[in-house]
């Protein structure tokens, strides 16, 4: 996890550092609805490589944004979900969704 003194001074820059890439935003978008398994995310996120998905999931888990639950089954089942901290990002994504809808409506 990033230490507080390693974060940018600007709060917007902090948010961008934590979720400011295309894949992290799309992963969070999916996790808003339910927990997802790795292969479900990979299949849904068209164009993402296994390495990039793994790296982004690990990064968000280290930052406390998502949780990774391993179920003791054969074969093992792993699910990713928003953590309590990740849930606090819901209004950000909701606002982005609303803005995107309004933008698309104006462009048509």
C-alpha positions as CSV (number, residue, x, y, z in Angstrom):
1,X,0.0,0.0,0.0
2,X,1.2,3.5,-0.8
3,X,2.3,5.4,2.3
4,X,0.6,8.8,3.0
5,X,3.8,10.7,2.4
6,X,4.2,9.1,-1.0
7,X,0.9,10.5,-2.3
8,X,0.7,13.7,-4.3
9,X,-0.2,16.8,-2.5
10,X,-3.1,17.5,-4.8
11,X,-6.2,15.3,-4.0
12,X,-7.2,15.1,-7.6
13,X,-3.7,13.8,-8.5
14,X,-4.0,11.2,-5.7
15,X,-7.3,9.9,-7.2
16,X,-5.8,9.8,-10.7
17,X,-2.8,7.9,-9.3
18,X,-5.0,5.3,-7.7
19,X,-7.6,4.8,-10.5
20,X,-6.5,6.9,-13.4
21,X,-5.9,4.4,-16.1
22,X,-8.4,3.0,-18.5
23,X,-8.4,-0.6,-17.1
24,X,-8.7,0.3,-13.5
25,X,-11.8,2.4,-14.2
26,X,-13.4,-0.3,-16.2
27,X,-12.6,-2.9,-13.6
28,X,-14.2,-0.7,-10.9
29,X,-17.1,-0.2,-13.2
30,X,-17.7,-3.9,-13.4
31,X,-17.2,-4.5,-9.7
32,X,-19.9,-1.9,-8.9
33,X,-22.5,-4.5,-9.7
34,X,-21.1,-7.7,-8.1
35,X,-18.0,-9.8,-7.4
36,X,-16.3,-11.0,-10.6
37,X,-13.9,-13.9,-11.2
38,X,-10.7,-13.3,-13.1
39,X,-11.7,-15.0,-16.3
40,X,-15.1,-13.1,-16.3
41,X,-13.2,-9.8,-16.1
42,X,-10.7,-10.8,-18.8
43,X,-13.5,-11.8,-21.1
44,X,-15.6,-8.7,-20.5
45,X,-12.7,-6.2,-20.8
46,X,-12.0,-6.6,-24.5
47,X,-8.4,-6.1,-25.3
48,X,-6.9,-6.5,-21.9
49,X,-4.0,-8.9,-21.5
50,X,-3.8,-11.4,-18.7
51,X,-0.6,-9.6,-17.4
52,X,-2.2,-6.2,-17.4
53,X,-5.3,-7.4,-15.7
54,X,-3.3,-9.2,-13.1
55,X,-1.1,-6.2,-12.5
56,X,-4.1,-3.8,-12.1
57,X,-5.9,-6.2,-9.8
58,X,-2.9,-6.6,-7.6
59,X,-2.3,-2.8,-7.5
60,X,-5.9,-2.1,-6.6
61,X,-5.8,-4.8,-3.9
62,X,-2.6,-3.3,-2.4
63,X,-4.2,0.1,-2.4
64,X,-7.2,-1.3,-0.6
65,X,-9.7,-0.5,-3.4
66,X,-10.7,-4.2,-4.0
67,X,-10.7,-7.4,-2.1
68,X,-9.6,-10.8,-3.4
69,X,-11.3,-13.8,-1.9
70,X,-10.0,-17.3,-2.5
71,X,-12.5,-20.1,-1.9
72,X,-11.1,-23.5,-0.7
73,X,-12.5,-25.5,-3.6
74,X,-11.1,-27.7,-6.3
75,X,-10.4,-26.0,-8.6
76,X,-9.8,-22.9,-6.5
77,X,-12.3,-20.1,-7.1
78,X,-11.1,-16.5,-6.7
79,X,-13.4,-13.5,-6.7
80,X,-12.7,-9.8,-6.8
81,X,-15.0,-7.2,-5.2
82,X,-15.0,-3.6,-4.2
83,X,-13.7,-3.2,-0.7
84,X,-15.3,-0.8,1.8
85,X,-12.9,1.9,0.6
86,X,-13.6,1.0,-3.0
87,X,-17.3,1.4,-2.4
88,X,-16.7,5.1,-1.5
89,X,-15.6,5.5,-5.2
90,X,-19.1,4.6,-6.4
91,X,-20.3,8.3,-6.6
92,X,-17.2,9.1,-8.8
93,X,-18.2,6.4,-11.3
94,X,-21.9,7.2,-11.1
95,X,-21.0,10.8,-12.0
96,X,-18.8,9.7,-14.9
97,X,-21.6,7.5,-16.1
98,X,-24.1,10.3,-16.0
99,X,-21.8,12.7,-17.7
100,X,-21.1,10.2,-20.4
101,X,-24.8,9.6,-21.0
102,X,-25.4,13.4,-21.2
103,X,-22.5,13.9,-23.6
104,X,-23.7,11.1,-25.9
105,X,-27.2,12.5,-25.9
106,X,-26.0,15.9,-27.0
107,X,-23.8,14.4,-29.8
108,X,-26.6,12.5,-31.4
